[in-house]
Amino acid sequence: MINTSDVLETIHMIQDQNLDIRTITMGVSLLDCADGDLSRSCEKVYQKITRCARDLVKTGEALEMEYGVPIINKRISVTPIAMLAAASGGDPVQYALALERAACEVGVNFIGGFSALVHKGFAAGDEALINAIPEALKRTDHVCSSVNIGSTKTGINLDAVRMMGRVVRRCAEITADNNCFAAAKLVVFCNAPEDNPFMAGAFHGAGEPDCVINVGVSGPGVVRAALAAAPDDLDITGVAELIKKTAFKITRMGQLIGTEASRRLGVPFGIVDLSLAPTPAVGDSVAHIIEEIGIEKCGGCGTTAALALLNDAVKKGGVMASSSVGGLSGAFIPVSEDAGMIDAARCGALSIEKLEAMTAVCSVGLDMIAIPGDTPAEVIAAIIADEAAIGMVNSKTTAVRVIPAVGRKAGEELEFGGLFGSGPIMKVNTFSPARFINRGGRIPAPLQSLKN
């Protein structure tokens, strides 16, 4: 039975606490678009995406109107394009242009999958695609890219790590006149999930259906408001319980929207990603949740413990609300996209080293961090390697999305606007890791990979 107080509570969450469906993402398999001729393959890609996703935006907008729930982004994820490039050869940038054309035609916010999976080595098409990433992201507005360079099962491909350090720098350099924005559309993963609906790391895994709907929910403001209303003497067990109950309510809304979108579009429903994804909007911050728990400023001592509690409680509450939880599912800590993180970084409470520690207990990793423009490629590669090691050893997804701010120094600001936000350029330890990175090879998989 519908409870009036529950309805009113949900309306309050939407109007005053920034509750939203962050994204409806349609995953589309492009395996049947592979062709030995690059032009034919690109045309097949365009035709399939526009056919499958022609009603995606319209359906999302209709659900917004009918249920009164903001759906911020409508997105598409596709099969890693390196797989198609292996069959066709030629310049992979042509695939990026086909993806851009399709995204514009159907009206989505972003399309992810200009990607390669190289955690155990390079297959045909992988190196060509990786080398094409800077040009592809410069020439497109909606295309996002990701590369998986490690996993718990395989270890870390240090050759790929070294390559990605150079690619991230090149992305920034090639778009220096646009706030180095190409680097903001590129994620380097360890243990990348195949069903992630969030950009820039979304791609459609080879084990996924031909077409599927995945939903990402978000409600940091709702969690913070619940904690703010709690008694001051609530102990930490009670805090965890309150977050868990709040996450349940948030996830149920995602389950409802995902199920209904699936029915209307005539494609299977995949997963609800119950991540707390912040925005630059006031009151929509993971950092502010941590501060509400009792840390004076995010980044202070106790931050990692508070974040671990938050992440665990969100997962427990979400799993009870949906039988189809997947993707990343946890608390995101993107610096430029979180008003509280921005403040903490500006005042010196939050450093990259503390952020790295925090990534051991949350989703996803070092995300949307502006770093000095003169940071060497080897240092960027080493940041990637450190973060991948946390994911590999802890059997979790980690990622790096850093933006070298070309021509700017630590303490200055980088402004993106919109959901990408803005933030201070954070200081980086530049003692050289070049000898380590240039050794190449593969860091062996840890003992916990032997689970069979």
N, C-alpha and C positions, 0 to 999 in steps of 0.2 A: 504494500500500500504506500502511496506517495504521502510523505510527511511534510506538512506545511512549513515547519521550522527548518527542515532540511533544504527545501526549495529556497526559502529566504536566505539561509546561510550561503547557499551557492551563489545567489545573486549578489550578496555582499562580497563574496570572494572575488567575483568578476569585476564589480564596479570599483571596489576600494582597495583590493589587495593584489591586483595584477595577475589573477589566475587566467591562464589561457592554454589553448592547445598550440604549442609552439610550431608544430609542423604536421601536415599530412604528406607523407612521402610515398610515391608510387615507385616500386622497384620493377624494372623492366629488363628481362634477359635479352641480350643481343647476340647470343651464340649462333642463332640462325641467320644472322646478318653477315657472318664471315664470308669473305669472297677473295679470290686471288687477285681481283682487280680493285684497286683502292677506290676509284670513283664509284663503282657499283656498290661496294660495301658501305660507303658513306651515304649513298642514296637509300639503301636498305635501312640503315640506322635512322635516318630522318623519317622515313615512311612508317617504321614500326613505332617509334616514339610518339609521333603525332597521331597515329591510329589508337594506340593504347591509352594515351593521356589526354585525348581531345576534350573529355568532360571533367577532368580532374579539378581544374580551377572553379568551374561552374558548380560542381558538386560541393566543393569546400565552401563556397560563398553561400550556397543554399542552406547548408548545415549551420553556418554562422547565424543566418537570419532566423531559422526555425528554432534553434536551441538557445540562441542568445549568448553563445560562447565564442569569443574571439579565436579565430584560427589564423595565426600570424603569417605562416608561410605554407605555400603549396610547392612541393619539390619533387624531383625525379632522381632516382639513382639507377645506374646502368652497370652492366657487366664491365669489369676492368678492361679498358680499351686496349691495353697491351695484348690481350688475347686475340683481338681482331687484327691488330697490327702484325701479329705473328703470321697470320694467313695472307695478308695483303701486301706487306712490305710498304715502302714509300714513306712519305712524311706524315707522322701521326698528327701533326697540327691540323691536317685536313679533317680528321675525326672531330677535333675540338670545334672546328667551324661548323660541322654538321650538327653537333650537339647544341651549339649556340643558336643555330637557325631553328632547330626543333623547340628549344626552350622559349624562344621569342614567339613562335607560332602558337604554342599552347598556353603561354602566359604565366609560366611558373617563375618563382623567385630565383631558384638555383637548380642546377643539374650536376650531380656528382658521379664520378666514375672514370675520369681521366686518370686512371690508376694502374699500378703494377704491384704484383705480389712477389717479392724477391727475398723472402725470409731465409730461403735455403740456397739461393743462387739465381742466376739470370737465365731465363728461357728466351726463345725467339721473341722479339718484339719489345722486351722489357727495357733494355738499354736505350733503344731508339725513343721509346715513349718518355723515359725519364729525362733524357737530354732535350726533349721537345717541350717539357713542362713550362719553362719560363716564357717562351714565345706563345704557347697556347693560352696561357693565363693572361698575357698582355693583350692578346687580340680578341679576347672574349670578356663579356661582362657577367655571364651567368654560370660559366663552367668552373667547377671545383675539382681539385686533384688530391690524390693521396697515394702514398707508397708504404707498403708494409715491409719493414726491414728485419723483423725478428719475431720469434714466438717461443713459448716455453718448450714446445716440442722440438724445435730446430736450432735454437740458439740465435745469435745475432750475426747478420751478414755485414761484416765490417767494411767490405768493399762498397756495399750499397750505402752504408752510413757515410763514408767518405764522399761518395758521389752526391748524396743529398745535402751535405754541408755546402757544397759548391752550388747546387741547384737553388737552395734557399737564398744564398747571397745573390745569385744571378737574377732570381725573381725580383728581389728588392731593387737591384741596380737598373733593371730594364724598365721598371715602373717608378723610378725615383721622382718623376714629375707628377705622380699620382699617389703620393704618400706611400710608395712602395707596396701598393695594394695587392699585387700578385702574390706576395708572400702570405697575405692574410687568407688566401684561398687554397693554401697547400698545407697538408697535414702529413707528418711522418709517424707511422704507427709501429707498435709492437703488439702482437695478438689482436689484430684488427678484426672486429666482428663483421659477419656477412650481412647483417640485417639492421645496421645502424641508420636511423632516419635523419640524423643531424649532420649538417654541413660544417666544415668542408670535407669531412671524412667519409661521407656516405658512398658506398658502392653496392652493387647487387651481386652477391656471392654466387659461385657456380652451383652451390647446393640448394639455391632458392627456387621457387616456382617460376614459371614463365613470366607471370605478372603478379604483384602482391601489393597490399596496402599496409604500410607501417605508420604508426602514430607516435609522436614525441610530445609528452605533456610537460608542463612547467608551472611551478607555483612557489618560488622562494618567498614571495610576499605573504602568501597564505600561512606558511610555516612560521615566519617571523611574527605575524600578527597573533597566531595562536600562542606562541611563547610569551609575547608581550602581555597578553591577557591572563597568563597563568600567575598563581600566587608566588610571591618572592621567595617563600620558603620551600617551594617544590624541589624535592631532591632530584639527583641526576637520573635515577631510574624513572621517576615520573616524567622528566623531560623527554626521555627516550620514548616512553609510552605515548606521550602527547604528539610527538613528531610522527610516530607510526600511525596513529589514528588519522592525522591530517593527511598523510601520504595516501592512505586508503581512499579518502574522499577524492583527492586529486586524480588518482589513477582510475577510479570508476568513471569519471567523466571522459577520460581518454579511451577507455574500453567502449563506452557508448558511441562516441564519435567514430572510432575506428570500425566498429561493427556495422554501423549505418552507412559509412562511406563505402565499405566493402560491398554491402548489399546493393547499393545504388549503382556502383560502377561495374558490378558483375565480375569482380576479381576476388581472390581469397584474401582474408584478413590475416596478416602476419603477426606482428607484435606491437605491444605498447612499450615504449621506452620511457620509463618513469623518472628520468633525470630532472634534477632541479637546475634548469638552465637560466641563468640570470640575464638581465638586460641593463643598459645604463639608466633606466628609469628609476627615480627615487622610490624606495620601498620594494625593489625587486632584486635583492642582493643576497647571495649566499654568505658573503662576509658579514652582513648585518645579522644573519641568523647566528653565526658564531659569536658575535658580540652580545646578542640577546641571551645566549646560553651562559655568558659570564666572563668572556675575555674582553678586556678593556678595548683593545684594538686588534683586528685580525692580523695575524703574524706574530703576536706576542706569545710568550710561553703558555702552553696549554692548547694552542690553536689546532695542532694535529690531533690531539685526543678528542677535542670537541667535534672536529670534522669527521673523525672515525665514527663517533656516536651518531652524528647526523646521517652519514652515508648508510650505515647499517640499519637505522630505524626507517629510512626512506625505502630501502629494499624490502624489509620485512612487511611494512604496510602495503607496499605496492603489489607484492606477490600474493597477498591475501585478496587483493581487489581484482586480479586478472590472472587467468591461467595461461596467458600468452605474453609474459614479460620477457623482454629481450633487449637487443641493442647494447647500449652502454649502461643505462640505468644506475644512476647515482647522482652525486652532487658535482656539478661542473665548477671550475674555478678560473674562468677566462678573465685575465686582468682588465683588459680594455672594455669588456662588456659588462662589468660589475661595478656599480657606483662605489660600493664599500671597499672593494679591492683597489680601485683607483685611489681612493682617499688614503688607504693604508700604505700603498706604494709611495704616494707623494710625501707622506710624513715620515717615511723611513721605517715604519713598523714591519713592512713586508719586503723581503728580499727574494731573489731568485733561489737562493739556497733553501730558504724556508718553504717556498712554493714547491721545490723538488721533494722535500720531506712530506709535505701535505699530499702529494700525488701518490704516495704509497698507500693511502687509505681512501682514495676517492676516484671519481671519474673526471677527466680522463688523464690529464697531464699538464705540462707547461703550455698553456693555451693563450693565444692572443697577447703575447708579451713583446713589447717593443724593446729592442736592444740597440746599443750604439752602432752607428753605420759603419764604423771601421772594424767591427768584430770580424776576425779572420774566419775563413771557411772551416779551418780545422777546429776552431773553438765551437762553431755551430755544430759541426759533426760530433764533437765530444759531448755537447749538451744532449744531442739525440741519443748517443750511446749510453749516457748515464740514465736517461729516462727509460730507454729500452731495457736496461738491466733491471730496473725496478719492476717493470711489467713481466719480464721473463722469469725472474726468481719468485715473484709473488703470484704467478699464474693469473694475471689480470691485464686488461687493456691499458696501455699508456700511450701517450702521443706527444708530439712537439709541434707547436705552431708559433714560431717566433718571427718577428718582422725586423730585420736590420734597417734602421732608419738612416738611410744614406744621407751623409752631410750633416748629421745631427749627433749630439753627445748626450751622455747620461744626465738626467735631470730636466732635459727639454721635453716637449710634448709632441705626440703624434695623433692627429685627428682623422678618423675615418667617417664618423657620422652614422646614423641609423643604429641597427643592432650591433654593428661592429664597434661602435663607441669611440673612445679616445683614452689615452693614458700616458703616464710619464715613461720616458725611456729609462729602463732599469740598468743598473751597473752590472757588468759581467766580469768574472774572473778571467783574465786573459793570459795567465801563465800557460805556456804553450803545451798542448797535447799532441803536437804534430807527429812526433816519433811513434806514439801509440796508434794514432789514426792511420798513418801511412804504412803500418805493418800489414794491413789488409787481412784477408782470410776470414774465418768465421769463429766467433766466440762460441765454444761448445754449449750444447743444451745442459741445463742444470740437472741434478739428480732427480728432482721432482718431476721431470718429464717422463720418467720410467714408471708409468702407471698401469701398463697392460699386465 
